[in-house]
Amino acid sequence: APAAVQSSQPNAEAIINRYIEVTGGRPAWESLQSLRGMGKLEVLGAGLTGNVAIFQNRDGFYRSVDTGIGGAQVTVRSGDRAWAVRPDGVVAEMQGEELQKLLRDKAFNPLLDTSALYTSMTLAGVEEVDGSQAWKVQCSPIGGIGSEETRFFDIESGLQVKVVELREGPAGAIPTEVYLSDYRDVGGLRIAFSTTISIGRSRIRIAL
């Protein structure tokens, strides 16, 4: 990191508090009751497109992803339980780390109360993301054995621009990289309208 940046490093809590403020402020996030989004999905390099629909309130979550091949993949949460519905209609209740990850993200902004989600959050330096310098914050989820999240916040804007999720699987640790951009004002909040998800060689872009 540049010397000027190193000499004025904030802590992880200050970085997250700034992100909350620049995206609308804590009172605005806490007063939010429901959220609905619709958009387009594209599997980059595969010529595959589809539709995405998301609905969320304080006790439930619904997400539908339909690529036009066989039907929609649906995820539903009610309280502390969640289910995955395959295109053929088979329903499976989610368990283990998959369920815990969904529950960690059930808040409209999971960073509002980090003590309820993470055992620790520490600043791990500065890293470039899409040509800009970003604070790198390492997060250890509660109950997330073998899991780790790293969140990146643009130094200039304060916005969250990238999340790396590391999950242990049969073949070892598999990173998922999520890039956030195109922040827009909606009802007093700033929300990322573009998300690019990278897992191995697969890249998916969602435009709300």
Helices and strands as residue ranges (DSSP letters): H 3-6, H 12-22, H 26-31, E 34-43, E 48-57, E 60-66, E 72-78, E 81-85, E 91-93, H 96-104, G 114-116, E 118-129, E 132-141, E 147-154, E 160-169, E 172-186, E 189-199, E 202-207
